[in-house]
Structures are given as structure tokens and as C-alpha cells.
Amino acid sequence: MATLLHIQSSPRGDRSASIAVAKHFIATYQATNGSDRIETLDLWEAALPEFDGDTINAKYAVLNGQEHTPEQVAAWDAVVKIADQFKSADKILLSLPVWNFSIPYKLKHYIDILAQPGLTFSFSPEEGYKGLVIGKPLVVIHARGGAYGPGSGAESYDQQSAYIKQIFGFLGFTDIREILVEPTLSPTKDETVEAAKLFAAKLAAEF
Ligand SMILES: Cc1cc2nc3c(=O)[nH]c(=O)nc-3n(C[C@H](O)[C@H](O)[C@H](O)COP(=O)(O)O)c2cc1C
């Protein structure tokens, strides 16, 4: 039995295009993988620990091979809990809106917690940086008000897709598939969402 973790980063619930497509993906996935577990992490409901001074010092202590202070132990435990949930999943589905050409701040907060030495990446002078989250497929659903996909002429504005591929690639992901839901701020929104759902169903059937 595999676990599929859905990381949800729109706060718009039933009005969200990215969540609607993700729900369709999950329904199709469940039809072919009935015994798999689906876990949802709603980043707007989750109690994400602050990425504050103690946490940053805990991160640098790991990088420098130093012991954690009691404050850093507490901060690091909270980080480990988030990373463990992520790493215990076999497959990841990430759905997100574009916000100001990039990703919503809750997702950036989550990524800042997740990207940690010894947990999701390693560093050594000999080998440099190495991603530690290996062998897991990732499907990313990008919802956008405008259109930035290939052939749109606005590709250079898209710092959403480029960043997601870069950071998850850094953590070790090599199998990253994308579903574009765009443009949603348009009279053709319903057709756009339906077309994305069709593509999502295709990817889900072979995920
Ligand atoms: C704060 C904010 C910033 C946004 N910035 C952009 C943007 O830079 N480019 C764009 O095309 N759409 C932008 N949008 C529109 C959303 O990306 C679009 O409505 C998308 O469908 C939202 O996904 P969701 O329905 O899953 O929340 C923005 C929306 C919000 C709320």
C-alpha cells in the first residue's frame, strides 16, 4: 500500500481551480489504486513552525557538525516532524496558484522548513549538495489567472514552475510532471479547468 501526499496551497477551498483539478486527479488515482492511502496537507490549516532564529541556528549547527542547544533541539524537532511526514509519502501531488508570478507564501514557508541538511539534502566538500528524497514521483498542478505556458509569449514571467522544479530537483526529485490550469481569470475558465482535469486523469491513471 502506497501513500500519496497531497500538498494543498490555495486557501480558496471549493472555489480553487488548483484544488478542483487535484481532487479530480485523486479520484482517478483512487479508481486504479483503491488500497493506497491519500493524505492531505492543507498548508493554510497546518501549524507550520516559525522559521526563526533558533531554527536557522539549528540548521547551521547541522551544517557545521555542532551540537544543538536546548532551544535548537525544540526548533529542530518541529522541522523533523514536517520532513518526516513528507518523506514517508511514496508519491507527492502539489497543487498551487501563482501569486505575483511566484508561489504563495505559505508554500514558501513550508519549503523553507522542508529543505534541511541531513533531512532532505546533504552537503559535503567532496560531493557538494545531494538531494536525499529519491525515487518519488511528483505531480504539480499550477493554476494561473493569466497564461505563461509554452507558446504563450509570457514564459519569462513564470517564476512558479521554474522555482518548483529547481527546489524539488535540489531535494532529489527527478520525475516531475506538470499540469497547467491557465488562464483561470478568463471567460474560458470552465473549459480550461475541464481540459486540465482530463489531463490530470491521464497522469493519475499512470501515477
Ligand atoms: C495574491 C494573488 C496574486 C496573484 N498573482 C497572479 C499572477 O502573478 N499571475 C497570474 O496569472 N495570476 C495571479 N493571480 C490569480 C491566481 O493565480 C488565479 O486566480 C488562480 O486560478 C488561483 O488558483 P486557485 O483558484 O487554486 O486559488 C493571483 C491571485 C492572488 C490571490
The ligand as an ORCA input file, in Angstrom:
! r2SCAN-3c Opt
* xyz 0 1
  C      -2.433     37.354     -4.227
  C      -2.684     36.892     -5.623
  C      -1.733     37.107     -6.603
  C      -1.938     36.653     -7.900
  N      -0.956     36.831     -8.830
  C      -1.126     36.354    -10.083
  C      -0.083     36.481    -11.053
  O       1.005     36.981    -10.803
  N      -0.315     35.989    -12.283
  C      -1.491     35.398    -12.627
  O      -1.630     34.954    -13.753
  N      -2.485     35.242    -11.727
  C      -2.327     35.706    -10.465
  N      -3.316     35.548     -9.522
  C      -4.548     34.803     -9.926
  C      -4.491     33.341     -9.496
  O      -3.251     32.742     -9.795
  C      -5.599     32.546    -10.175
  O      -6.838     33.090     -9.786
  C      -5.541     31.058     -9.875
  O      -6.573     30.392    -10.546
  C      -5.673     30.806     -8.385
  O      -5.630     29.418     -8.131
  P      -6.672     28.790     -7.093
  O      -8.017     29.011     -7.755
  O      -6.312     27.363     -6.994
  O      -6.533     29.540     -5.813
  C      -3.158     35.996     -8.229
  C      -4.122     35.813     -7.243
  C      -3.905     36.245     -5.955
  C      -4.958     35.999     -4.909
*
